Amino acid sequence: MIIWDNDKYRKLKEERNIDLVEIEQIILNKKYITTLKNQSRPSQKLFIILYKNYIHAVPYIIDQNKNIILKTVYASRKFNKLYGGAGK
């Protein structure tokens, strides 16, 4: 199961036009590019996804019940250069 904070959902939708339901579908359908360790936060990993023609990072953790908890989503210039989106 993939879960997130509802306040974070609204904030991402309003401020960045990012829909966590769409992100969830990308992850569930295994359409992500890769997963990585989050270098700045050792307790987290990152899904690297192509979303709206640009590479985005999706930090997440897995809880004791094996739920994937999405922390946020952000467009990443660094990963866009590495994995190529429309902006490459």
Secondary structure in CASP SS format (residue, H / E / C, confidence):
PFRMAT SS
TARGET T0000
AUTHOR 0000-0000-0000
METHOD secondary structure of the structure
MODEL  1
M C 1.00
I E 1.00
I E 1.00
W C 1.00
D C 1.00
N H 1.00
D H 1.00
K H 1.00
Y H 1.00
R H 1.00
K H 1.00
L H 1.00
K H 1.00
E H 1.00
E H 1.00
R H 1.00
N C 1.00
I C 1.00
D C 1.00
L H 1.00
V H 1.00
E H 1.00
I H 1.00
E H 1.00
Q H 1.00
I H 1.00
I H 1.00
L H 1.00
N C 1.00
K C 1.00
K C 1.00
Y C 1.00
I C 1.00
T E 1.00
T E 1.00
L E 1.00
K E 1.00
N C 1.00
Q C 1.00
S C 1.00
R C 1.00
P C 1.00
S C 1.00
Q C 1.00
K E 1.00
L E 1.00
F E 1.00
I E 1.00
I E 1.00
L E 1.00
Y E 1.00
K C 1.00
N C 1.00
Y E 1.00
I E 1.00
H E 1.00
A E 1.00
V E 1.00
P E 1.00
Y E 1.00
I E 1.00
I E 1.00
D C 1.00
Q C 1.00
N C 1.00
K C 1.00
N C 1.00
I E 1.00
I E 1.00
L E 1.00
K C 1.00
T C 1.00
V C 1.00
Y E 1.00
A E 1.00
S C 1.00
R H 1.00
K H 1.00
F H 1.00
N H 1.00
K H 1.00
L H 1.00
Y H 1.00
G C 1.00
G C 1.00
A C 1.00
G C 1.00
K C 1.00
END
